[in-house]
Amino acid sequence: MSTPTKTSARPALKALRTAGGLSVRLHPRAVLAGLLLLLVALASGVLLIGTGDFPMSFGDVLTTLSGGGNPGQELIVNDLRLPRVLVALLVGVCFGLAGAVFQTITRNPLGSPDVLGFAQGSSVGALVVIVYLQGSTVAIAMGSVVGGVLTGVAIFLLAWQRGVHGYRFVLVGIGAAAMLYAIVLYLMTKANIVEATRATTWMTGSLSGRDWDQVWPLAAVCVVLVPVILLCARPLAMLEMGDDSAAALGVRTGRVRIVALLAAVVLTASATAAAGPIAFVALTAPQLARRLTRATGPNLLPSALMGAVLLVLADLGSQRVFGADQIPVGVVTGVLGGGYLLWLLANERKAGRV
C-alpha cells in the first residue's frame, strides 16, 4: 500500500474578479496584517495628538476631530498637533513604500534610500540652501527635493548597463553615499554657528513644528505616486523570479524598474524635505512587513503602513519618555534601526550571504 506524499504548505491565496474582468489575488494573512497595521497607525496617531504639555484623553481627541471640542481643544488638535501627526503618517508611508521598492529591485535587504545615498543627496541639497543661500524653510525643502532627485538620476545613470541590476545599483549607491557624506561634512565646515545649528537640526530628522504647509505638498505627492507604485506590485513580484522569467510572462522589465525607481526617489526626496532624513524607517519597514504577512512579493502596501506605524510610534515614545520636542524622532529611529541593522547583518552572515 502506497503512503501519501507529504506536500509543502503554501500560503492560501484568494482571487477576486470584477465584472470587467479584473482579477486581484489576495493573501488573507497579508490583508489581515494590513488592516491591523492601519488600525495601529490610526490609534497611535490619536494617542500622539493627545500627548503634550496639554494632555487629552483618547475620547476627547476623537470628539474634537469630529467637531465637538471646545475652542481651546480645536486649536490644540487641529492647528498644532494634527499636522504633525499627518506629516508623521505620510512620511512613514513614503519611506516604507520607497524602501520596499528599492529592496525588491536590488534583491537585497540592505537596499534602502538611506543606505544607497538618496538621503545624503537630499541633505546636500538642503545644506547648499542653508549655507550659501540662507533660504527659508520652503527653500530648504525645495533644495532637499532637488538634491534627492538629482542623486537618484545620477545613481541610475551610473548603474545603467543594458538595464539596472541590483548588485551594481547597490555598489554605486553605497559609493555615492560615501561621497555625498563627505560633501555634507565639507558644507558643515563652511557654515557659521547659526547655520551649522540649523543644518544639524534638519539632518537629525524631526517632526517638531510641522504644520499644514508641510502636509499638503506631501499629501499631493502621495496621491499621485503611491497609486503608481502600487500598480507596479505585480510586475515587481514577477521581477523577483529573474528578468528572463518576468520577460517571458510579458513584463517590460526595464520600464517597470524605471517607473518604480523614479517614483520611489521622488517619494523619498519629498518625505526628506518634510521631516529631514529620518534614518532606518525605509530599511526596517519592508522587512518587518514581510515577516508579519509571510507573503511573497514586494509587500508594498503593508510596508507603507508599517513605515507609518514605526514613525508615529517612535515620535509617541520620544514624547512620552523625554517630553515634547526634547528628542528628535530621527534619534529614536536611528537607535532602534541601528540595532535592527546589526541583527540583520548577523542573520545574513549566518546564512552565508555576506
VEXDO-351917 format. One record per residue (C-alpha): residue number from 1; x, y, z. Coordinates in pm, whole numbers, plus 50000, padded with zeros to 5 digits. Each point is the difference from the previous one (the first is absolute). Last residue first. Layout:
REM VEXDO-351917
r num:NUM; c1:X; c2:Y; c3:Z
...
***
This chain:
REM VEXDO-351917
r num:354; c1:52764; c2:53842; c3:50350
r num:353; c1:49748; c2:49747; c3:49868
r num:352; c1:50125; c2:49705; c3:50207
r num:351; c1:49673; c2:49951; c3:50191
r num:350; c1:50178; c2:50079; c3:50327
r num:349; c1:50141; c2:50312; c3:49838
r num:348; c1:49654; c2:50113; c3:49889
r num:347; c1:49863; c2:49935; c3:50350
r num:346; c1:50279; c2:50201; c3:50162
r num:345; c1:49951; c2:50281; c3:49748
r num:344; c1:49629; c2:50010; c3:50082
r num:343; c1:50063; c2:50013; c3:50375
r num:342; c1:50252; c2:50282; c3:49955
r num:341; c1:49751; c2:50186; c3:49779
r num:340; c1:49722; c2:49956; c3:50259
r num:339; c1:50219; c2:50155; c3:50269
r num:338; c1:50080; c2:50291; c3:49771
r num:337; c1:49631; c2:50039; c3:49918
r num:336; c1:49905; c2:50036; c3:50366
r num:335; c1:50269; c2:50261; c3:50069
r num:334; c1:49947; c2:50184; c3:49672
r num:333; c1:49620; c2:49989; c3:50032
r num:332; c1:50026; c2:50167; c3:50342
r num:331; c1:50253; c2:50263; c3:49887
r num:330; c1:49793; c2:50080; c3:49692
r num:329; c1:49697; c2:50062; c3:50224
r num:328; c1:50172; c2:50304; c3:50148
r num:327; c1:50043; c2:49977; c3:50380
r num:326; c1:49871; c2:50283; c3:50222
r num:325; c1:49719; c2:50103; c3:49763
r num:324; c1:49722; c2:49898; c3:50241
r num:323; c1:50120; c2:49810; c3:50304
r num:322; c1:50272; c2:49736; c3:50036
r num:321; c1:49805; c2:49677; c3:50052
r num:320; c1:49650; c2:50083; c3:49868
r num:319; c1:50132; c2:50232; c3:49729
r num:318; c1:50266; c2:49758; c3:49874
r num:317; c1:49758; c2:49708; c3:50011
r num:316; c1:49733; c2:50182; c3:49801
r num:315; c1:50254; c2:50110; c3:49739
r num:314; c1:50131; c2:49645; c3:49964
r num:313; c1:49644; c2:49862; c3:49995
r num:312; c1:49904; c2:50242; c3:49723
r num:311; c1:50310; c2:49915; c3:49797
r num:310; c1:49969; c2:49623; c3:50038
r num:309; c1:49626; c2:49990; c3:49927
r num:308; c1:50032; c2:50212; c3:49685
r num:307; c1:50285; c2:49782; c3:49873
r num:306; c1:49796; c2:49688; c3:50073
r num:305; c1:49713; c2:50142; c3:49795
r num:304; c1:50228; c2:50055; c3:49702
r num:303; c1:50156; c2:49656; c3:50040
r num:302; c1:49655; c2:49837; c3:50021
r num:301; c1:49905; c2:50179; c3:49673
r num:300; c1:50312; c2:49898; c3:49810
r num:299; c1:50035; c2:49638; c3:50107
r num:298; c1:50273; c2:49947; c3:49732
r num:297; c1:49905; c2:49643; c3:49916
r num:296; c1:49953; c2:49698; c3:50220
r num:295; c1:49783; c2:50010; c3:50309
r num:294; c1:50101; c2:49929; c3:50358
r num:293; c1:49784; c2:50305; c3:50090
r num:292; c1:50183; c2:50096; c3:50320
r num:291; c1:50347; c2:49896; c3:49887
r num:290; c1:49955; c2:50186; c3:49673
r num:289; c1:49876; c2:50310; c3:50182
r num:288; c1:50301; c2:49994; c3:50232
r num:287; c1:50236; c2:49980; c3:49704
r num:286; c1:49820; c2:50274; c3:49808
r num:285; c1:49996; c2:50239; c3:50302
r num:284; c1:50363; c2:49951; c3:50108
r num:283; c1:50202; c2:50167; c3:49726
r num:282; c1:49760; c2:50281; c3:49906
r num:281; c1:49959; c2:50088; c3:50368
r num:280; c1:50377; c2:49982; c3:50054
r num:279; c1:50081; c2:50369; c3:50035
r num:278; c1:49783; c2:50308; c3:49982
r num:277; c1:50160; c2:50219; c3:49732
r num:276; c1:49807; c2:50321; c3:50073
r num:275; c1:49630; c2:50036; c3:50073
r num:274; c1:49827; c2:50153; c3:49698
r num:273; c1:50293; c2:50014; c3:49756
r num:272; c1:50096; c2:49645; c3:50091
r num:271; c1:49647; c2:49883; c3:49923
r num:270; c1:50009; c2:50176; c3:49662
r num:269; c1:50344; c2:49858; c3:49914
r num:268; c1:49897; c2:49647; c3:50092
r num:267; c1:49672; c2:50021; c3:49807
r num:266; c1:50185; c2:50144; c3:49698
r num:265; c1:50255; c2:49715; c3:50012
r num:264; c1:49726; c2:49737; c3:50036
r num:263; c1:49816; c2:50136; c3:49694
r num:262; c1:50322; c2:49999; c3:49800
r num:261; c1:50081; c2:49647; c3:50112
r num:260; c1:49656; c2:49860; c3:49919
r num:259; c1:49981; c2:50161; c3:49656
r num:258; c1:50356; c2:49906; c3:49901
r num:257; c1:49979; c2:49645; c3:50132
r num:256; c1:49666; c2:49933; c3:49831
r num:255; c1:50125; c2:50142; c3:49669
r num:254; c1:50311; c2:49783; c3:50000
r num:253; c1:49815; c2:49682; c3:50091
r num:252; c1:49722; c2:50023; c3:49747
r num:251; c1:49807; c2:49711; c3:50148
r num:250; c1:49840; c2:49762; c3:49749
r num:249; c1:50032; c2:49672; c3:50185
r num:248; c1:50317; c2:49912; c3:49806
r num:247; c1:50141; c2:50337; c3:50107
r num:246; c1:49945; c2:49907; c3:50366
r num:245; c1:50170; c2:49662; c3:49954
r num:244; c1:50298; c2:50157; c3:49826
r num:243; c1:50028; c2:50286; c3:50248
r num:242; c1:50006; c2:49781; c3:50307
r num:241; c1:49731; c2:49851; c3:50225
r num:240; c1:50002; c2:50314; c3:50218
r num:239; c1:49906; c2:50195; c3:49688
r num:238; c1:49659; c2:49830; c3:50010
r num:237; c1:49923; c2:50164; c3:50334
r num:236; c1:50103; c2:50335; c3:49854
r num:235; c1:49761; c2:49945; c3:49708
r num:234; c1:49715; c2:49926; c3:50249
r num:233; c1:50067; c2:50296; c3:50227
r num:232; c1:50050; c2:50259; c3:49724
r num:231; c1:49646; c2:50133; c3:50039
r num:230; c1:50087; c2:50064; c3:50366
r num:229; c1:50289; c2:50220; c3:49889
r num:228; c1:49780; c2:50220; c3:49783
r num:227; c1:49728; c2:50007; c3:50269
r num:226; c1:50257; c2:50138; c3:50250
r num:225; c1:50128; c2:50258; c3:49750
r num:224; c1:49713; c2:50243; c3:49942
r num:223; c1:49816; c2:50003; c3:50334
r num:222; c1:50333; c2:49973; c3:50183
r num:221; c1:50141; c2:50309; c3:49827
r num:220; c1:49684; c2:50196; c3:50080
r num:219; c1:50015; c2:49891; c3:50366
r num:218; c1:50362; c2:50118; c3:50022
r num:217; c1:49909; c2:50340; c3:49856
r num:216; c1:49698; c2:50031; c3:50235
r num:215; c1:50158; c2:49889; c3:50328
r num:214; c1:50316; c2:50212; c3:50006
r num:213; c1:49822; c2:50336; c3:49987
r num:212; c1:49733; c2:49851; c3:50231
r num:211; c1:50241; c2:50009; c3:50293
r num:210; c1:50318; c2:49832; c3:50123
r num:209; c1:50156; c2:50170; c3:50299
r num:208; c1:50179; c2:49691; c3:50129
r num:207; c1:49990; c2:49701; c3:49769
r num:206; c1:50376; c2:49952; c3:50001
r num:205; c1:50277; c2:49844; c3:49798
r num:204; c1:50358; c2:50038; c3:50121
r num:203; c1:50100; c2:50170; c3:49676
r num:202; c1:49768; c2:50297; c3:50067
r num:201; c1:50129; c2:50065; c3:50349
r num:200; c1:50359; c2:49971; c3:49882
r num:199; c1:49935; c2:50246; c3:49717
r num:198; c1:49843; c2:50261; c3:50230
r num:197; c1:50284; c2:49966; c3:50250
r num:196; c1:50258; c2:50026; c3:49722
r num:195; c1:49826; c2:50307; c3:49855
r num:194; c1:50002; c2:50177; c3:50337
r num:193; c1:50361; c2:49904; c3:50076
r num:192; c1:50130; c2:50100; c3:49659
r num:191; c1:50001; c2:49751; c3:49715
r num:190; c1:50302; c2:49916; c3:49784
r num:189; c1:50105; c2:49703; c3:50215
r num:188; c1:49646; c2:49861; c3:49973
r num:187; c1:50021; c2:50018; c3:49622
r num:186; c1:50312; c2:49783; c3:50007
r num:185; c1:49832; c2:49743; c3:50225
r num:184; c1:49701; c2:49979; c3:49765
r num:183; c1:50236; c2:49965; c3:49702
r num:182; c1:50167; c2:49704; c3:50173
r num:181; c1:49654; c2:49851; c3:50057
r num:180; c1:49935; c2:50039; c3:49628
r num:179; c1:50311; c2:49801; c3:49912
r num:178; c1:49920; c2:49718; c3:50242
r num:177; c1:49636; c2:49981; c3:49887
r num:176; c1:50107; c2:49997; c3:49635
r num:175; c1:50222; c2:49698; c3:50063
r num:174; c1:49717; c2:49821; c3:50179
r num:173; c1:49763; c2:50080; c3:49712
r num:172; c1:50244; c2:49882; c3:49733
r num:171; c1:50048; c2:49670; c3:50182
r num:170; c1:49626; c2:49953; c3:50057
r num:169; c1:49912; c2:50074; c3:49636
r num:168; c1:50269; c2:49758; c3:49879
r num:167; c1:49859; c2:49718; c3:50212
r num:166; c1:49636; c2:50076; c3:49914
r num:165; c1:50009; c2:50031; c3:49624
r num:164; c1:49904; c2:50304; c3:49797
r num:163; c1:49979; c2:49944; c3:49626
r num:162; c1:50236; c2:49964; c3:49709
r num:161; c1:50263; c2:50148; c3:50229
r num:160; c1:49844; c2:50263; c3:50224
r num:159; c1:50153; c2:50032; c3:50348
r num:158; c1:50155; c2:50340; c3:49927
r num:157; c1:49678; c2:50124; c3:49841
r num:156; c1:49781; c2:49886; c3:50293
r num:155; c1:50242; c2:50138; c3:50256
r num:154; c1:49998; c2:50339; c3:49825
r num:153; c1:49621; c2:50006; c3:49961
r num:152; c1:49949; c2:49913; c3:50367
r num:151; c1:50250; c2:50260; c3:50113
r num:150; c1:49830; c2:50263; c3:49786
r num:149; c1:49664; c2:49905; c3:50157
r num:148; c1:50133; c2:50018; c3:50356
r num:147; c1:50178; c2:50331; c3:49950
r num:146; c1:49698; c2:50159; c3:49830
r num:145; c1:49766; c2:49883; c3:50277
r num:144; c1:50233; c2:50121; c3:50274
r num:143; c1:50048; c2:50335; c3:49830
r num:142; c1:49622; c2:50041; c3:49976
r num:141; c1:49964; c2:49924; c3:50371
r num:140; c1:50276; c2:50247; c3:50086
r num:139; c1:49830; c2:50265; c3:49786
r num:138; c1:49670; c2:49943; c3:50183
r num:137; c1:50173; c2:50032; c3:50336
r num:136; c1:50162; c2:50325; c3:49890
r num:135; c1:50335; c2:50029; c3:49829
r num:134; c1:50333; c2:50119; c3:50134
r num:133; c1:50125; c2:49958; c3:49642
r num:132; c1:50350; c2:49862; c3:50052
r num:131; c1:49978; c2:49807; c3:50327
r num:130; c1:49630; c2:49913; c3:50030
r num:129; c1:49924; c2:49952; c3:49629
r num:128; c1:50314; c2:49794; c3:49945
r num:127; c1:49917; c2:49808; c3:50316
r num:126; c1:49657; c2:49898; c3:49868
r num:125; c1:50139; c2:49868; c3:49672
r num:124; c1:50280; c2:49814; c3:50179
r num:123; c1:49752; c2:49847; c3:50243
r num:122; c1:49780; c2:49881; c3:49713
r num:121; c1:50302; c2:49830; c3:49846
r num:120; c1:50084; c2:49840; c3:50335
r num:119; c1:49647; c2:49862; c3:50024
r num:118; c1:50035; c2:49857; c3:49650
r num:117; c1:50338; c2:49842; c3:50068
r num:116; c1:49936; c2:49627; c3:49981
r num:115; c1:49974; c2:49933; c3:50375
r num:114; c1:49736; c2:50266; c3:50074
r num:113; c1:49802; c2:49906; c3:49688
r num:112; c1:49983; c2:49628; c3:50082
r num:111; c1:50171; c2:49692; c3:49858
r num:110; c1:50124; c2:49820; c3:50309
r num:109; c1:49741; c2:49723; c3:49961
r num:108; c1:50141; c2:49934; c3:49650
r num:107; c1:49811; c2:49896; c3:49690
r num:106; c1:50102; c2:50338; c3:49850
r num:105; c1:49657; c2:50049; c3:49843
r num:104; c1:49807; c2:49861; c3:50295
r num:103; c1:50208; c2:50178; c3:50263
r num:102; c1:49968; c2:50331; c3:49817
r num:101; c1:49623; c2:49969; c3:49955
r num:100; c1:49940; c2:49893; c3:50361
r num:99; c1:50213; c2:50289; c3:50127
r num:98; c1:49801; c2:50248; c3:49792
r num:97; c1:49676; c2:49870; c3:50146
r num:96; c1:50122; c2:50018; c3:50359
r num:95; c1:50160; c2:50342; c3:49953
r num:94; c1:49694; c2:50154; c3:49836
r num:93; c1:49751; c2:49843; c3:50242
r num:92; c1:50206; c2:50113; c3:50299
r num:91; c1:50019; c2:50352; c3:49861
r num:90; c1:49622; c2:50002; c3:49952
r num:89; c1:49926; c2:49875; c3:50352
r num:88; c1:50250; c2:50234; c3:50168
r num:87; c1:49878; c2:50297; c3:49792
r num:86; c1:49643; c2:49918; c3:50103
r num:85; c1:50104; c2:49985; c3:50366
r num:84; c1:50175; c2:50338; c3:49981
r num:83; c1:49704; c2:50157; c3:49819
r num:82; c1:49761; c2:49869; c3:50270
r num:81; c1:50197; c2:50149; c3:50290
r num:80; c1:49992; c2:50379; c3:49978
r num:79; c1:49711; c2:50122; c3:49785
r num:78; c1:49738; c2:49727; c3:50017
r num:77; c1:50071; c2:49853; c3:50343
r num:76; c1:50120; c2:50294; c3:50211
r num:75; c1:49772; c2:50258; c3:49839
r num:74; c1:49700; c2:49766; c3:50004
r num:73; c1:50062; c2:49921; c3:50367
r num:72; c1:50004; c2:50367; c3:50090
r num:71; c1:49687; c2:50075; c3:49796
r num:70; c1:49801; c2:49716; c3:50168
r num:69; c1:49983; c2:49660; c3:49835
r num:68; c1:49713; c2:49848; c3:49804
r num:67; c1:50130; c2:50029; c3:49642
r num:66; c1:50073; c2:49633; c3:49928
r num:65; c1:50370; c2:50055; c3:50067
r num:64; c1:49909; c2:50155; c3:50335
r num:63; c1:49793; c2:49699; c3:50106
r num:62; c1:50274; c2:49760; c3:49889
r num:61; c1:50258; c2:50194; c3:50200
r num:60; c1:49776; c2:50015; c3:50306
r num:59; c1:49943; c2:49625; c3:49982
r num:58; c1:50371; c2:49918; c3:49992
r num:57; c1:50063; c2:50230; c3:50295
r num:56; c1:50175; c2:50334; c3:49967
r num:55; c1:50331; c2:50117; c3:50140
r num:54; c1:50093; c2:50371; c3:49990
r num:53; c1:50380; c2:49997; c3:50013
r num:52; c1:49995; c2:49720; c3:49746
r num:51; c1:49831; c2:49676; c3:49900
r num:50; c1:49637; c2:49991; c3:49884
r num:49; c1:50095; c2:50033; c3:49634
r num:48; c1:50247; c2:49715; c3:50046
r num:47; c1:49729; c2:49776; c3:50143
r num:46; c1:49781; c2:50073; c3:49694
r num:45; c1:50292; c2:49923; c3:49770
r num:44; c1:50069; c2:49676; c3:50185
r num:43; c1:49638; c2:49897; c3:49944
r num:42; c1:50026; c2:50085; c3:49629
r num:41; c1:50329; c2:49813; c3:49951
r num:40; c1:49885; c2:49701; c3:50206
r num:39; c1:49675; c2:49976; c3:49802
r num:38; c1:50185; c2:50017; c3:49669
r num:37; c1:50253; c2:49741; c3:50116
r num:36; c1:49719; c2:49762; c3:50098
r num:35; c1:49826; c2:50049; c3:49666
r num:34; c1:50325; c2:49928; c3:49817
r num:33; c1:50068; c2:49691; c3:50211
r num:32; c1:49652; c2:49865; c3:49924
r num:31; c1:50049; c2:50059; c3:49628
r num:30; c1:50345; c2:49839; c3:50013
r num:29; c1:49861; c2:49698; c3:50187
r num:28; c1:49719; c2:49962; c3:49743
r num:27; c1:50239; c2:50023; c3:49700
r num:26; c1:49805; c2:50164; c3:49723
r num:25; c1:50013; c2:49949; c3:49625
r num:24; c1:49826; c2:50264; c3:49788
r num:23; c1:49825; c2:49927; c3:49672
r num:22; c1:49850; c2:50268; c3:49778
r num:21; c1:49749; c2:49857; c3:49749
r num:20; c1:49763; c2:50295; c3:49996
r num:19; c1:49753; c2:49824; c3:50229
r num:18; c1:50268; c2:49982; c3:50266
r num:17; c1:50202; c2:49699; c3:50107
r num:16; c1:50145; c2:49939; c3:50344
r num:15; c1:50250; c2:49717; c3:50046
r num:14; c1:50091; c2:49865; c3:50343
r num:13; c1:50339; c2:49857; c3:50081
r num:12; c1:50094; c2:49757; c3:50277
r num:11; c1:50367; c2:49997; c3:50088
r num:10; c1:50166; c2:49675; c3:49903
r num:9; c1:50067; c2:49697; c3:50216
r num:8; c1:50234; c2:49747; c3:49848
r num:7; c1:49844; c2:49676; c3:49884
r num:6; c1:50046; c2:49668; c3:50173
r num:5; c1:49947; c2:49707; c3:49771
r num:4; c1:49734; c2:49749; c3:50099
r num:3; c1:50129; c2:49655; c3:50080
r num:2; c1:49967; c2:49725; c3:49744
r num:1; c1:49853; c2:49666; c3:50103
***
